Amino acid sequence: MKKGQWSQEEYQTLFDLVNADIQMKAFQEKKSKHGMLRDNISWEAISNKLSTRTNASCCVKWYDQLTSPMVAEGKWADTDDYHLLIALFKLDASCEEDVDWDSLLEHRPGDVCRKRWSQMVRHIGEHRNKLFAEQLRAKGQNMHDSLFAKAVHHQIAFLEKLFQDTQDMLGDPDMTFQTP
């Protein structure tokens, strides 16, 4: 295993691997077969995939340099980012003033949600001076389009199942289902 300075490729790979792990955990609360070190993130699995750093080194790098200080302080969980984005998308608000921050996430106070959103906006480059809806869209793209593709896929699968059940219940095999 390497020691010393991290390459840009290692930073990016660590960022991608941890975010993929967090995405998965945002929608399921299963324990991995890999060892857990902190916040239910599979550091051993991430270290194995990265292959150049130990699980402890990956964990320290993530919390010291790549995640929000609110996570390290225990005020926020990495998976909350995904829940926050989804809640904001569902609101379809046109500006921050339209958001009822206090009722956005039931397990987090409004001031904490708003503070985390402000931190997230600072890291979206040229979009930080754009309208709220554009910032939200940019952040959603930055936080792995696959997360939203998976959510849409799950919704379509649910609708297809519901449609099939309805078709079976009505006994009409000629009904067709079209995805939006």
FENRA-V718430 format. One record per residue. N is the residue number from 0. RES is the residue in three letters. BURIAL is b if it has 16 or more other ideal C-beta (glycine too) atoms within 10 Angstrom, else e. Layout:
BEGIN
[[N & RES & BURIAL] [N & RES & BURIAL]]
END
This chain:
BEGIN
[[0 & MET & e] [1 & LYS & e] [2 & LYS & e] [3 & GLY & e] [4 & GLN & e] [5 & TRP & b] [6 & SER & e] [7 & GLN & e] [8 & GLU & e] [9 & GLU & b] [10 & TYR & e] [11 & GLN & e] [12 & THR & b] [13 & LEU & b] [14 & PHE & e] [15 & ASP & e] [16 & LEU & b] [17 & VAL & b] [18 & ASN & b] [19 & ALA & b] [20 & ASP & b] [21 & ILE & b] [22 & GLN & b] [23 & MET & e] [24 & LYS & b] [25 & ALA & b] [26 & PHE & e] [27 & GLN & e] [28 & GLU & e] [29 & LYS & e] [30 & LYS & e] [31 & SER & e] [32 & LYS & e] [33 & HIS & b] [34 & GLY & e] [35 & MET & e] [36 & LEU & b] [37 & ARG & e] [38 & ASP & b] [39 & ASN & b] [40 & ILE & b] [41 & SER & b] [42 & TRP & b] [43 & GLU & b] [44 & ALA & b] [45 & ILE & b] [46 & SER & b] [47 & ASN & e] [48 & LYS & e] [49 & LEU & b] [50 & SER & e] [51 & THR & b] [52 & ARG & b] [53 & THR & e] [54 & ASN & b] [55 & ALA & e] [56 & SER & b] [57 & CYS & b] [58 & CYS & b] [59 & VAL & e] [60 & LYS & b] [61 & TRP & b] [62 & TYR & b] [63 & ASP & e] [64 & GLN & e] [65 & LEU & e] [66 & THR & b] [67 & SER & b] [68 & PRO & e] [69 & MET & b] [70 & VAL & b] [71 & ALA & e] [72 & GLU & e] [73 & GLY & e] [74 & LYS & e] [75 & TRP & b] [76 & ALA & b] [77 & ASP & b] [78 & THR & b] [79 & ASP & b] [80 & ASP & b] [81 & TYR & b] [82 & HIS & b] [83 & LEU & b] [84 & LEU & b] [85 & ILE & b] [86 & ALA & b] [87 & LEU & b] [88 & PHE & b] [89 & LYS & e] [90 & LEU & e] [91 & ASP & e] [92 & ALA & e] [93 & SER & e] [94 & CYS & e] [95 & GLU & b] [96 & GLU & e] [97 & ASP & e] [98 & VAL & b] [99 & ASP & e] [100 & TRP & b] [101 & ASP & e] [102 & SER & e] [103 & LEU & b] [104 & LEU & b] [105 & GLU & e] [106 & HIS & e] [107 & ARG & b] [108 & PRO & e] [109 & GLY & e] [110 & ASP & e] [111 & VAL & b] [112 & CYS & b] [113 & ARG & b] [114 & LYS & b] [115 & ARG & b] [116 & TRP & b] [117 & SER & e] [118 & GLN & e] [119 & MET & b] [120 & VAL & b] [121 & ARG & e] [122 & HIS & e] [123 & ILE & b] [124 & GLY & e] [125 & GLU & e] [126 & HIS & b] [127 & ARG & e] [128 & ASN & e] [129 & LYS & e] [130 & LEU & e] [131 & PHE & b] [132 & ALA & e] [133 & GLU & e] [134 & GLN & b] [135 & LEU & b] [136 & ARG & e] [137 & ALA & b] [138 & LYS & b] [139 & GLY & b] [140 & GLN & e] [141 & ASN & e] [142 & MET & b] [143 & HIS & b] [144 & ASP & e] [145 & SER & e] [146 & LEU & b] [147 & PHE & b] [148 & ALA & e] [149 & LYS & e] [150 & ALA & e] [151 & VAL & e] [152 & HIS & e] [153 & HIS & e] [154 & GLN & e] [155 & ILE & e] [156 & ALA & e] [157 & PHE & e] [158 & LEU & e] [159 & GLU & e] [160 & LYS & e] [161 & LEU & e] [162 & PHE & e] [163 & GLN & e] [164 & ASP & e] [165 & THR & e] [166 & GLN & e] [167 & ASP & e] [168 & MET & e] [169 & LEU & e] [170 & GLY & e] [171 & ASP & e] [172 & PRO & e] [173 & ASP & e] [174 & MET & e] [175 & THR & e] [176 & PHE & e] [177 & GLN & e] [178 & THR & e] [179 & PRO & e]]
END
